[in-house]
Amino acid sequence: MSILEAVILGAVQGITEFLPVSSSGHLVLFQRIFGVNGDNLLFDTLVHGGTLIAVFIVLWEDIRAILKRIVQPLTAYLILGTIPAVIAALLFDETIERAFSTGSFLGFAFLITAALLFGPEMLNRYSQKRRGLVQTKKMNWFDALIIGILQAIAIIPGVSRSGSTLSGALFRRLDRDFAARFSFLLSIPAILGALVLQTKDLLGGTGAPETGISPAAMAAGVLTAAIVGFFSIRLMLKIVRERSLLGFAAYTAILGILILIDQLFSHIFF
């Protein structure tokens, strides 16, 4: 992987981590387009770390408020929302790695993302048409658990983590701005967990994987992901507050169909 390719992949990660279109799925797709072979899970994890830096910068006030008062409902909800993803990652670690390397489920996964985005938005539109303004409510433990289960499903490349958690929050009629912020805060333990698992693999008996990616390329990818991710978070907060997610649903549906056509018939990239 060249530095230019790493920068492009870092930018893809920075954009797609917070837009509900699946960053992991796009990384797998672009690696196929560029013909980047080998074990790229380390690079994928590191650029996720770049977007984690962006989360800390943009949401620092929210994070500081949590750190100043650890014992509060929001902390409990973040923990509860993280548990299903931790269980899924521990149970299906090898399956996830195969999904990253082969991309065999990618087309169907993008279609799942489209369905997750489409459902709650259409339900909200129906409720607004029948009952006027959609009534929002405060989060409870069941809301956090539902969002956490949806985040666990998003360990599959192509199923958007932010899209899944946002859709779960909107389905449970949470305030849109709070839903976006909670989704981004929930990404912190998810990304940290991925970094811990990858570090464990690197320190294992087999040693570091042969990635074929230079330290300079990795650094370029991480830096690009952090910078682009900063602007993506700010953009996504505005989109969730003021617009619907149906455009992202259409995009992921079309992308999923095109990938399925390639996987089943043309075999250009898969």
N, C-alpha and C positions, 0 to 999 in steps of 0.2 A: 504494500500500500504506500503510495507516494504521499508527500505532505499535502499536495493539492487535494487528493482524494480524501485524506483525513479531514481537511478543512471543510470540504463539501459534506462529508458524513456528520461532522460536528454540527454544522449548520442545520442539517436535516434533523438531528437529534434535538437541537435547541428549539426548532420550530414545532416539531411534532410531539414533543414530550408534554406540552401544555395545551396545544390544540387537540381536540378529541378525535385524533385520526391514527393513533398508535405509533409511538416512536420506534419501538422494537420492530414492528412490522415494516416500517419504512427503511430502517437500517438493514434488515435482511434483504429487502427488495433492491436497495441501491447497491449493496455489496454484490448482488447477483448481476446487476446492470454493469458495474465496473469490473466484474470478473475477479473480485477479491476472494481468494480461496483460503482454506485453513481454519484454525480455531480463532474466531474473532470475538468470542464471548468476553475476553479481557478488555478489548477495545470498547465494546458495547457498554460494559459496566463502567469504564472510566469516563466515557462521555456522559453517561448518566450522572456521574459525580460532578461533572461540569454544570449540568442543569441544577444540581442540588445547591451549588454556590449561588445560582440565580434566585432560587427560592428564598434562601437566607437573606439576600439583599432586599428583594422586593417586599417580603412579608416579615421583615425584621420587627416591626412594631407588634404584630400579632405574636411572634415567637417570644419577644421580650415579655409581653403580658403573661404568657403561659409560664415562663421561667420565674417571674416574680411571684406567681401564685400557682405552684405546681398542683396542689390539691384543689381541684375544681372540676365541674362536670365536663368541660371541653377536653381536659387531659384524659379523663376516663373514656370519653367517646373516641379519641384518637387511638388509645390503646386497644379498645374493643374493635375498632375498625381495622386494626393492623393484624390481629390474631389470625383471621382466616387466611390471609396471604402468607403468613409465616408457616402455617400448617401445610398449605398447598406447596410452598417452595421446598419444604423439607421432604414431603412425600413424593414429589414429582421432579426432583432436581435433574435427574438424567434425561427424563422426557423433555424437559424444557430445553436442555442443551441440544438434544437432537432436533427439536423444532427450530432452534436458532440456526443450526448448521444446514438443515435440508430445506426449510421453508415449505414443507409439504402441505401444511394446513393453512397456509397464508391466505389463500383466496376465501375459504370459508370463514376464517377469523375476521377478515375485513367486513364480510357480510353480517357477522354477529355484531360487530361494532355499529354498523348502519342500523340494525334493528334496535339495539339498545338506545341509540340516539333518537330514532324516529318515534318509538313508543311513548315515552314521557311527554315529549313536545306535543304530539297529537292529542294525548290525554288532557294536557293543560289547555289546549285550544278548544277541545270539546267542552271542558268544564267552564271555561270562560264564556263560551257561546250560550251554554245552558243556564249558568248561574251568575253571570257577570264576572267581576274580577276574581281570579283564583286566590283563595284564602291560603296564606302561609301559616306555618306553626313553628314552635320551637322544637329543637332536636331532642329526641329521647334515646334510650339505650337500644331500642329495637331499630330505629333509623340507622344508628351507627353500625349495627350488626348487618343489616341489609346492604349498606354501602360497602362494608368490609368483605362480604361474600362476593359482591360484584367485582371488587378489586382483586380478589383471589382468582377469579376467572380470567382476569386481564394479564396473568403471568404468561398466557399463550401469545406468542408474537402475532400481531395483527389485531388483537383485541385491545382497544385503547384503555389504559388505566384511568386517565382523566375523564374520558368519555363514559366509562362504566360508573365511576364514582359520582360524576355530575348527574348522570341519568338516574342513579339510585336516589340521590338527594332531591331531584326535581320530582321523581315519582312519589316520594314521601312528602311532597308539598313544602319543602324547606325554602326559605328565602334564597333567591338566585345568587345574590352577592355572597351570602354566607356559604352557599353550596360550593361556589368556586373557591373561596378561601379555604374551606374545610378540605376540599379535594387536593389543593396544593400543599396544605399542611400535612395531609396524609401521605403525600409523596416522600416526605422526609424519612420516616422509618422504613418505607418500602425501598428507597434507594440505598439507605445505609445498610439494610439487610442484604441487598444484592452485593454490596461491596464486601461485607463480612464473609458471605458464602464464597465469593471469588477469591478472597485472601486465603481462606481455609484451603481451597483447592490448590493455590499456588504454593502453600507451605506444606502440602502433602508429600507423600513419598515419591511421586512422579516428577516433582519439580515444576518449574514454569513451563507452560505450553509453548510450542514453537509457533508463534503468531506470524512471523515474517513482517512485523510492523516495527519500525524504528522508534526509539524514545522521542525523537523530534516530531514524528508524525503523530504519536499519541498525545504529546503536549499540545500540538496545534489543534487537534480535534477537541481536546478538553477545553481549551481557551475559547475556541469558537462556539462550542456548545453553551458555555457560561454567558458569553456576550449576547448571543442570539436568544438564549433562553430568558434573559432579563427582559428583553422587549416583548417576547412572546407571552410572558405572564401578564404583563401590563395590558397587552392587546386582548388577551382572553378574558380578563376581568371585565373589560369594557363590553366585549361581545356578549358575555353571559348576562350582564345587567340589562343590555339594551336590545339584544336580538335573540333569535331562536337558533337552535342547533341543527335545523333541518338541512342547511347547506352542507354541513359536515357529513350528515347522514347520506345525502346524495353522492358526495365525493367518495366516501368509503364503499358505498354500494357499487358504484361504477368501477372503482379500482379493484374490488373483489371479483367482479365479473370478468374483467380483463385478465386478471391473474389466473382465474380458473380456466379461461379459454387457452391461455398459454400452457398451463400445467397439463391440460387434458388433450390439446390438439397441436399447437404450433411448436411448443418446447424451445422457444427462443432463449429464455432466461432460466426456465425450470425444467 
